[in-house]
Amino acid sequence: MVSRLPRFKRASTVAPMRLTERDRQIIRLVHRHRFLRSHQIIALLGGRPQHLLRRLKLLYHHGFLERPRAQIDRYHEHGSHHIIYGLGNESWTFLKQELGVAFREVSWVEKNRAVGRMFLEHALLVSDVMVAIELACRKRDGIRLLYEDQLALHSERQPFQWRVKRQDGIKLGIIPDRVFALEYPDQNGQTQRVHFFLEADRGTMPVVRSGLTQTSFYRKLIAYEATWAQKIHQRRLGIHRFRVLTVTTVAARVKSLLEACSQLKRGHGLFLFADRTVLEKDPFSAVWRCGKSSETTGILDLPKLASGPVS
């Protein structure tokens, strides 16, 4: 019986299955987010939870999905838990047809087995934020969420990985944890688009260090500030305007990040901060702390959404 299949080891014999459209939707979702918990897949797709859970089991045991082993300790520590899914190798043929001949074959089983617990927790925080925003958009008329694969930006192999050079000659690299955009109508009914660079901060990186040669969150803030000041987002990425959205672990960490942001010379209004309790609230309400004033604001409620300097 499907209900008796082992959780973290594929069964040697399993009932045959044929991919349904709902199965394909599941694979697309997991590919987009890298890792998703079972309850998030249910929330995004809707339908009968028990039916979806049965399909997830079959997709895992047939190799279309993977259950990263880094979750096992966490699963046993906390008892019954929502299972985390990544892609399995059998998804490659389907995704190649979906994404075109340029889609590169990888061994997702090997990649997911090699994922450590810290990496998995970080990736899950990214997924948590994006799922929360997508579900909130569904409840709001007129707000549309666009993921990276839906953004018509400058065609480059790695468009969301770039470097900046400061006036003092220091070079800094930037790789956002996720890039997305929100489209919404302004007061005149014109469609506006704002891009967001997401940073999922689990509190493992020092906020400030003695120099910029060492990794720190302040170094990230400086790199984003330089991106904006030098208009790299316009010239290299084709983005008119952007904000940096940081979700961290606890309120005390938000305070430390705001203090670091205050040390920037300019560009404070680019940055919005919140702890992970924001995931339980409406992200479009005033739950974000703005780097400019530390006051709470909504994700689209900033007074200035221009491509030029933001003080």
Buried (B, 14 or more C-beta within 10 A) or exposed (E): EBEEBEEEEBBEEBEEBEBEEEBBBBBBBBBBBBBBBBBBBBBBBEEEBEEBBEBBBBBBBBBBBBBBBBBEEEBEEEEEBBBBBBBBBBBBEBBBEEEEEEEEEEEBBEBBEEBEBEEBBBBBBBBBBBBBBBBBBEEBEEBEBBBBEEBEBEEEEEBBEBEBEBEEEBEBEBEBBBBBBBBBEEEEEEEBBBBBBBBBBBBEBBBBBEEBEEEBBBBBBBBBBBBBBBEBBBEBBBBBBBBBBBBBBEEEBBBBBBEBBEEBEEBBBBBBBBBBEBBEEBBBBBBBBBBBEBEBBBBBEBEEBEEEEBE
